[in-house]
Amino acid sequence: MSLRRSGVNPLSYVGVEATQPPQFEMHGRAPTANDYISFNVGTIWLDISGLSASPKVLPTNEQIYMLVSKNNRTATWVNLGGGDMETLTGDAGGAVGIDVNDNINLFGSHGINTLGDPVTNKITTAIDNAITLGDLSAIGAGSSALDCTTGDINIAAGNLHLPDTDNAGEKGVITLNGARMLHVCGDRCLFVGESAGNFGVSGQGNVGIGALSLGSLTDGECNCAIGHLAIASNTTGNDNIGIGKGAIDSITVGNRNTCVGVTGGALLLTGDHNLLLGYGAGSVINNAESNNIIVGSNPGVVGESNTIRIGLNGNHAGQQNKCFIAGVRGITTTVADAVPVLISSTHQLGVTSSSRRYKQNIKDMADESSVVMKLRPVTFNFKSHPDVPAWGLIAEEVAEVFPQLAVYNEDGSAETVKYHEIAVLLLNELQKMSKRLAVLEKKLKG
């Protein structure tokens, strides 16, 4: 800018007025046309007349003005809006769109209303219409569209809607630390837990709750898994229930198995119709074993099917030393063909088979029963019932006289006697005695 001294007054200058930078003014009133002195074009004026002294709260009607011209000692101020502004519009009054540089990503004329609270340090934003999170190009799965760095997301009313999970898991998935945590896949299927379920499931009615539960499922139906790794390897099996960590987790195509218990049936691969109840129940069956009922911590037997095993014998954790079954004593069978039930040294219940279909080398007993006459019947009292009279044989004596008739425990000691076999031995002796009497009678008559 060029300046020169005037000839009228040696202290006067003529020329262009110096340009001053715009200012920022904050006053308790709105500007008027007379507010031109000391204000330069471009000055911003904030009307804070709504600000109270106590308590300190934000003004409710603050307005922003800009000085755009000063002509003939008259200021022209333009109201830029303020606290009451609710709608962002363009020059023509319509909604603001994206400019050529893609700088504005806020659409709509429905308004964004904010109310700040300096006490709680919160801003409440009321949005009058739906929000679609996206970009000029689609945001891919795994990329963040909404970040909440602190605090929670609360839904006071309404619902959270998710689409069905697609085969690639690119939609309809809630993740935790990068791993899928909840998704719905297939027909009426639900999977909850880290990496629970599988993408692309075509079967229906499956429920997996727990990390990796039903994690390999493809088109199996009506499976229910609850627990970490429960039924984790099943692909096409149907109607399986596994409750507990690792319950039947190796089964791949088995059907209608039910397991309740941690690691129950953990090695079973393709078996069907097994019922396993208890910690580690059926834990050693490892192939296609089927139709077993195993209750308690009994591990079962490799390769065994169509078997019921209840409880665990021997010196093990979880063993059972007594068995009480209601509905047996004092109850007459509904069909009059009952037979005695026996138990083997392996704890198997059963009956004695008498049909010749199961026997060979059949011959008369002859004198093999004679040794039974050397047994000593005794009377006694059990130590647990000292006042109750009893009678029978002494197992140790039977083992010395007739070892085949004694029953031995695990350490080889005589435990009891095969009382059910004594009858046939005595029958043979009675028949021999009857023959002798017949011979004597014949001699006496002769």
C-alpha positions as CSV (number, residue, x, y, z in Angstrom):
1,M,0.0,0.0,0.0
2,S,1.4,3.5,-1.0
3,L,1.0,6.5,1.3
4,R,2.0,10.2,0.9
5,R,2.0,13.4,3.0
6,S,-0.8,15.9,2.2
7,G,-0.1,19.6,1.6
8,V,-3.1,20.8,3.6
9,N,-2.0,19.4,6.9
10,P,1.5,18.2,7.4
11,L,0.2,15.6,9.8
12,S,-2.5,14.3,7.5
13,Y,-2.2,11.4,5.1
14,V,-4.3,10.6,2.1
15,G,-4.7,7.2,0.4
16,V,-6.4,3.8,1.1
17,E,-7.4,2.9,4.6
18,A,-5.3,0.2,6.1
19,T,-6.9,-3.3,6.1
20,Q,-7.3,-4.8,9.5
21,P,-7.8,-8.5,10.3
22,P,-11.4,-9.6,11.3
23,Q,-12.2,-9.9,14.9
24,F,-14.1,-12.2,17.3
25,E,-16.6,-10.4,19.5
26,M,-18.7,-11.9,22.3
27,H,-21.4,-9.7,23.8
28,G,-24.7,-10.0,25.7
29,R,-26.8,-8.7,22.8
30,A,-27.2,-8.8,19.1
31,P,-25.2,-6.3,16.9
32,T,-27.0,-3.3,15.3
33,A,-26.4,-1.2,12.2
34,N,-24.6,1.3,14.5
35,D,-22.0,-1.2,15.4
36,Y,-19.4,-0.3,12.8
37,I,-16.9,1.7,14.8
38,S,-13.8,-0.4,15.7
39,F,-15.2,-3.4,13.8
40,N,-13.7,-4.6,10.6
41,V,-15.4,-6.5,7.8
42,G,-15.4,-10.2,8.5
43,T,-15.8,-9.7,12.3
44,I,-17.7,-12.6,14.0
45,W,-20.1,-11.5,16.7
46,L,-21.4,-14.1,19.2
47,D,-24.6,-13.1,21.1
48,I,-24.4,-14.8,24.5
49,S,-27.4,-13.1,26.1
50,G,-28.8,-16.4,27.0
51,L,-25.8,-17.3,29.3
52,S,-26.7,-16.9,33.0
53,A,-24.2,-16.2,35.7
54,S,-25.1,-18.9,38.1
55,P,-25.3,-21.8,37.6
56,K,-23.0,-21.8,34.6
57,V,-24.9,-23.4,31.8
58,L,-24.7,-23.0,28.1
59,P,-26.9,-20.3,26.5
60,T,-30.1,-21.6,24.9
61,N,-30.5,-18.9,22.2
62,E,-26.9,-18.0,21.2
63,Q,-26.6,-16.5,17.7
64,I,-23.7,-15.9,15.4
65,Y,-23.3,-12.8,13.2
66,M,-20.8,-11.7,10.7
67,L,-20.0,-8.0,9.6
68,V,-20.1,-8.1,5.8
69,S,-20.0,-4.4,4.9
70,K,-19.8,-0.8,6.3
71,N,-21.3,1.9,4.1
72,N,-22.1,5.5,5.1
73,R,-21.6,4.7,8.8
74,T,-24.0,1.8,8.6
75,A,-23.0,-1.7,9.5
76,T,-24.5,-4.7,7.7
77,W,-24.5,-7.8,9.9
78,V,-25.6,-11.3,8.7
79,N,-27.2,-13.8,11.1
80,L,-25.4,-17.1,10.6
81,G,-27.7,-18.9,13.0
82,G,-26.9,-20.5,16.3
83,G,-28.3,-22.7,19.1
84,D,-31.8,-22.9,17.5
85,M,-30.4,-24.2,14.1
86,E,-31.7,-27.7,13.6
87,T,-31.4,-28.2,9.8
88,L,-28.4,-28.1,7.6
89,T,-29.6,-26.8,4.2
90,G,-28.1,-25.6,1.0
91,D,-28.5,-22.3,-0.8
92,A,-31.7,-23.4,-2.4
93,G,-33.2,-24.6,1.0
94,G,-32.7,-28.3,0.2
95,A,-30.6,-30.9,2.0
96,V,-26.8,-30.5,1.9
97,G,-25.2,-33.1,-0.3
98,I,-21.6,-34.2,-1.0
99,D,-19.5,-31.6,-2.9
100,V,-17.1,-32.4,-5.7
101,N,-14.3,-33.0,-3.2
102,D,-16.4,-35.4,-1.1
103,N,-16.0,-33.2,2.0
104,I,-19.5,-33.3,3.5
105,N,-20.9,-36.7,4.5
106,L,-23.9,-35.4,6.4
107,F,-27.2,-35.8,4.6
108,G,-30.8,-34.9,5.3
109,S,-33.2,-32.2,6.4
110,H,-34.4,-34.1,9.5
111,G,-32.1,-32.4,11.8
112,I,-29.4,-33.2,14.4
113,N,-30.3,-31.7,17.8
114,T,-27.6,-31.5,20.5
115,L,-28.0,-30.6,24.1
116,G,-24.7,-30.4,26.1
117,D,-24.6,-30.9,29.8
118,P,-21.4,-29.5,31.4
119,V,-22.1,-31.3,34.7
120,T,-22.2,-34.8,33.3
121,N,-20.0,-34.0,30.4
122,K,-22.4,-35.6,27.9
123,I,-24.0,-34.5,24.7
124,T,-27.3,-36.1,23.8
125,T,-28.0,-36.3,20.1
126,A,-31.5,-36.9,18.9
127,I,-31.8,-38.2,15.3
128,D,-35.1,-37.9,13.7
129,N,-34.7,-40.6,11.1
130,A,-32.7,-43.7,10.4
131,I,-28.9,-43.7,10.0
132,T,-27.2,-45.8,7.4
133,L,-23.6,-46.4,8.1
134,G,-21.6,-46.6,4.9
135,D,-19.3,-44.7,2.6
136,L,-19.2,-43.6,-1.1
137,S,-18.1,-47.2,-1.7
138,A,-19.2,-50.2,0.4
139,I,-17.4,-50.8,3.6
140,G,-16.1,-54.4,3.6
141,A,-16.6,-56.9,6.4
142,G,-14.0,-56.5,9.1
143,S,-13.7,-52.8,8.5
144,S,-15.0,-50.4,11.1
145,A,-18.1,-48.3,10.2
146,L,-18.8,-47.0,13.8
147,D,-16.3,-46.7,16.5
148,C,-17.2,-46.2,20.2
149,T,-13.9,-45.4,21.9
150,T,-15.4,-45.0,25.4
151,G,-18.7,-45.7,27.1
152,D,-21.5,-48.0,26.0
153,I,-24.1,-48.2,23.3
154,N,-27.5,-48.2,24.9
155,I,-30.8,-49.0,23.2
156,A,-33.6,-47.5,25.4
157,A,-36.3,-48.8,23.2
158,G,-36.6,-50.7,19.9
159,N,-34.6,-53.6,18.7
160,L,-31.2,-54.5,17.2
161,H,-31.8,-56.1,13.8
162,L,-29.3,-58.4,12.2
163,P,-29.6,-60.1,8.8
164,D,-29.1,-63.8,8.4
165,T,-25.5,-64.7,8.3
166,D,-24.2,-65.4,4.8
167,N,-22.0,-68.2,3.7
168,A,-18.8,-66.1,4.1
169,G,-19.7,-64.5,7.4
170,E,-19.6,-61.0,6.0
171,K,-22.9,-60.0,7.5
172,G,-25.2,-60.7,10.4
173,V,-22.3,-61.5,12.8
174,I,-21.4,-60.0,16.2
175,T,-17.7,-60.4,16.9
176,L,-15.6,-60.1,20.1
177,N,-11.9,-59.4,19.7
178,G,-12.1,-60.3,16.1
179,A,-13.7,-63.7,16.6
180,R,-17.4,-64.4,15.8
181,M,-19.5,-64.3,19.0
182,L,-23.1,-64.5,17.8
183,H,-24.6,-65.3,14.4
184,V,-27.7,-66.9,12.9
185,C,-27.1,-69.3,10.0
186,G,-29.2,-71.8,8.2
187,D,-32.9,-72.3,9.0
188,R,-33.7,-71.3,12.7
189,C,-30.2,-71.9,13.9
190,L,-28.4,-69.9,16.6
191,F,-24.8,-69.9,17.6
192,V,-23.4,-68.0,20.6
193,G,-19.8,-68.1,21.7
194,E,-16.3,-67.6,20.3
195,S,-16.2,-69.3,16.8
196,A,-19.4,-71.2,17.7
197,G,-21.2,-72.7,14.7
198,N,-20.1,-72.5,11.1
199,F,-20.8,-70.3,8.1
200,G,-22.9,-71.8,5.3
201,V,-24.9,-74.2,7.6
202,S,-27.8,-75.5,5.6
203,G,-29.4,-77.7,8.3
204,Q,-32.2,-76.4,10.5
205,G,-32.9,-76.2,14.2
206,N,-29.3,-76.2,15.5
207,V,-28.2,-74.4,18.6
208,G,-24.6,-74.0,19.7
209,I,-23.7,-72.2,22.9
210,G,-20.0,-72.1,23.9
211,A,-16.7,-71.6,22.2
212,L,-16.3,-73.8,19.1
213,S,-19.5,-75.6,19.8
214,L,-20.9,-77.1,16.6
215,G,-18.0,-75.4,14.9
216,S,-17.8,-77.9,12.0
217,L,-21.5,-78.2,11.2
218,T,-22.6,-78.2,7.6
219,D,-26.0,-79.6,7.0
220,G,-26.8,-81.6,10.2
221,E,-30.1,-80.8,11.8
222,C,-31.6,-80.4,15.3
223,N,-28.3,-80.6,17.1
224,C,-28.0,-78.9,20.5
225,A,-24.5,-78.2,21.9
226,I,-23.9,-76.3,25.2
227,G,-20.3,-76.0,26.4
228,H,-16.8,-75.3,25.1
229,L,-16.1,-77.8,22.2
230,A,-19.4,-79.5,22.6
231,I,-20.1,-81.6,19.5
232,A,-17.4,-79.5,17.8
233,S,-16.6,-82.0,15.0
234,N,-20.1,-82.9,13.9
235,T,-20.7,-82.1,10.2
236,T,-23.9,-83.9,9.1
237,G,-25.1,-85.8,12.1
238,N,-28.7,-85.2,13.3
239,D,-30.5,-84.9,16.7
240,N,-27.4,-85.0,18.9
241,I,-27.4,-83.3,22.3
242,G,-24.1,-82.5,24.0
243,I,-24.0,-80.6,27.3
244,G,-20.6,-80.0,29.0
245,K,-17.1,-79.1,27.9
246,G,-16.0,-81.5,25.2
247,A,-19.2,-83.5,25.2
248,I,-19.1,-85.9,22.2
249,D,-16.8,-83.4,20.6
250,S,-15.2,-85.9,18.1
251,I,-18.4,-87.3,16.6
252,T,-18.7,-86.5,12.9
253,V,-21.8,-88.1,11.5
254,G,-23.4,-89.9,14.4
255,N,-27.1,-89.5,15.1
256,R,-29.4,-89.2,18.1
257,N,-26.7,-89.4,20.7
258,T,-27.3,-87.7,24.1
259,C,-24.5,-86.8,26.4
260,V,-24.6,-84.7,29.6
261,G,-21.2,-84.4,31.2
262,V,-17.8,-82.9,30.7
263,T,-15.7,-85.0,28.2
264,G,-18.5,-87.6,28.0
265,G,-18.2,-89.7,24.8
266,A,-15.3,-87.4,23.8
267,L,-13.8,-90.0,21.4
268,L,-17.0,-91.4,19.8
269,L,-16.9,-90.9,16.0
270,T,-19.9,-92.3,14.2
271,G,-22.1,-94.2,16.8
272,D,-25.8,-93.8,17.1
273,H,-28.4,-93.8,19.9
274,N,-26.0,-93.6,22.8
275,L,-27.1,-92.2,26.2
276,L,-24.2,-90.9,28.3
277,L,-24.8,-89.3,31.6
278,G,-22.0,-88.2,34.0
279,Y,-18.5,-86.8,34.0
280,G,-16.4,-88.8,31.5
281,A,-19.3,-91.2,30.8
282,G,-18.3,-93.4,27.8
283,S,-15.0,-91.6,27.5
284,V,-13.2,-94.5,25.9
285,I,-15.6,-95.6,23.2
286,N,-14.0,-94.4,20.1
287,N,-15.6,-95.6,16.9
288,A,-19.1,-96.6,15.9
289,E,-20.3,-98.0,19.3
290,S,-24.1,-97.6,19.4
291,N,-27.1,-98.2,21.6
292,N,-25.3,-97.9,24.9
293,I,-26.6,-96.5,28.1
294,I,-23.8,-95.4,30.4
295,V,-24.5,-93.6,33.6
296,G,-22.0,-92.2,36.1
297,S,-18.3,-91.9,35.5
298,N,-18.1,-95.3,33.8
299,P,-15.8,-94.9,30.7
300,G,-17.5,-97.8,28.9
301,V,-15.7,-100.5,26.9
302,V,-14.0,-100.0,23.5
303,G,-16.1,-101.6,20.8
304,E,-19.0,-102.4,23.0
305,S,-22.6,-101.7,21.8
306,N,-26.1,-102.5,23.1
307,T,-25.0,-102.4,26.7
308,I,-26.1,-100.7,29.9
309,R,-23.4,-99.7,32.4
310,I,-24.4,-97.8,35.5
311,G,-21.9,-96.6,38.1
312,L,-18.2,-97.3,38.5
313,N,-16.8,-100.2,40.6
314,G,-13.3,-100.7,42.0
315,N,-11.0,-98.2,43.8
316,H,-11.6,-95.2,41.7
317,A,-12.8,-91.6,42.1
318,G,-16.5,-91.6,41.8
319,Q,-16.9,-95.3,42.5
320,Q,-20.2,-96.8,44.0
321,N,-20.0,-99.3,46.8
322,K,-23.8,-100.0,47.3
323,C,-26.8,-100.2,45.0
324,F,-30.4,-99.6,46.0
325,I,-33.1,-100.0,43.5
326,A,-36.7,-99.2,44.4
327,G,-39.6,-101.1,43.0
328,V,-38.1,-104.6,43.3
329,R,-38.4,-106.0,46.8
330,G,-42.0,-107.0,47.6
331,I,-43.1,-106.6,44.0
332,T,-44.4,-109.6,42.1
333,T,-43.7,-109.7,38.5
334,T,-46.6,-109.1,36.2
335,V,-45.9,-112.2,34.3
336,A,-45.5,-115.5,36.2
337,D,-42.2,-116.6,34.5
338,A,-39.7,-114.9,36.6
339,V,-36.2,-116.3,37.1
340,P,-33.4,-115.5,39.6
341,V,-31.0,-112.8,38.6
342,L,-27.2,-113.4,39.1
343,I,-24.2,-111.2,39.0
344,S,-20.8,-112.0,37.6
345,S,-17.4,-110.9,38.8
346,T,-17.4,-108.2,36.2
347,H,-20.6,-106.8,37.7
348,Q,-22.8,-108.0,34.8
349,L,-26.4,-108.9,35.7
350,G,-28.0,-111.9,34.1
351,V,-29.6,-115.4,34.5
352,T,-28.4,-118.9,34.2
353,S,-28.9,-120.4,30.7
354,S,-30.2,-124.0,30.9
355,S,-31.1,-124.7,27.3
356,R,-29.0,-127.4,25.5
357,R,-28.5,-124.7,22.8
358,Y,-25.8,-123.2,25.0
359,K,-24.2,-126.5,26.2
360,Q,-21.9,-129.3,25.0
361,N,-20.4,-132.5,26.4
362,I,-23.6,-133.2,28.2
363,K,-23.5,-136.4,30.5
364,D,-24.8,-137.7,33.7
365,M,-23.3,-136.3,36.9
366,A,-22.8,-139.7,38.4
367,D,-20.7,-139.5,41.6
368,E,-19.3,-136.0,41.0
369,S,-21.8,-134.6,43.4
370,S,-20.7,-136.8,46.3
371,V,-18.4,-134.1,47.6
372,V,-21.3,-131.9,48.5
373,M,-22.1,-134.3,51.3
374,K,-18.8,-133.2,52.9
375,L,-19.9,-129.6,53.3
376,R,-20.7,-128.4,56.8
377,P,-24.0,-126.5,57.2
378,V,-23.8,-124.1,60.1
379,T,-26.0,-121.6,62.0
380,F,-24.6,-118.1,62.8
381,N,-25.3,-114.4,63.2
382,F,-24.0,-111.7,60.8
383,K,-21.9,-109.2,62.7
384,S,-24.0,-106.4,61.3
385,H,-27.1,-108.1,62.6
386,P,-26.1,-109.9,65.8
387,D,-29.6,-110.7,66.9
388,V,-30.8,-112.2,63.6
389,P,-30.3,-116.0,63.3
390,A,-29.0,-117.2,60.0
391,W,-27.7,-120.5,58.4
392,G,-25.6,-121.4,55.5
393,L,-22.0,-122.4,54.6
394,I,-18.6,-120.9,55.3
395,A,-17.0,-119.8,52.1
396,E,-13.5,-120.6,53.2
397,E,-14.5,-124.2,54.1
398,V,-16.3,-124.7,50.8
399,A,-13.2,-123.5,49.0
400,E,-11.2,-126.2,50.7
401,V,-13.7,-129.0,50.2
402,F,-15.4,-128.1,46.9
403,P,-13.4,-125.1,45.3
404,Q,-15.7,-125.1,42.2
405,L,-18.6,-124.1,44.4
406,A,-16.8,-121.1,46.0
407,V,-16.8,-117.5,44.7
408,Y,-13.7,-115.5,45.0
409,N,-13.1,-111.7,45.2
410,E,-10.4,-109.7,43.4
411,D,-7.6,-110.6,45.8
412,G,-8.4,-114.3,45.5
413,S,-10.1,-114.7,48.9
414,A,-13.2,-116.8,49.2
415,E,-16.2,-114.4,49.3
416,T,-19.4,-116.5,49.0
417,V,-20.9,-119.7,47.7
418,K,-22.8,-120.6,44.6
419,Y,-25.8,-121.5,46.5
420,H,-27.9,-121.7,43.4
421,E,-25.8,-124.7,42.2
422,I,-26.1,-126.7,45.4
423,A,-29.7,-127.8,44.6
424,V,-28.8,-129.8,41.5
425,L,-25.9,-131.4,43.4
426,L,-28.3,-132.5,46.2
427,L,-30.8,-133.7,43.5
428,N,-28.2,-136.0,42.1
429,E,-27.3,-137.3,45.5
430,L,-31.0,-137.8,46.3
431,Q,-31.5,-139.7,43.1
432,K,-28.5,-141.9,43.9
433,M,-29.9,-142.5,47.3
434,S,-33.3,-143.4,45.9
435,K,-31.8,-146.0,43.6
436,R,-30.0,-147.6,46.6
437,L,-33.2,-147.7,48.6
438,A,-35.0,-149.4,45.6
439,V,-32.3,-152.0,45.5
440,L,-32.5,-152.7,49.3
441,E,-36.3,-152.9,49.1
442,K,-36.0,-155.4,46.3
443,K,-33.6,-157.5,48.3
444,L,-35.8,-157.4,51.4
445,K,-38.8,-158.6,49.4
446,G,-36.8,-161.4,47.7
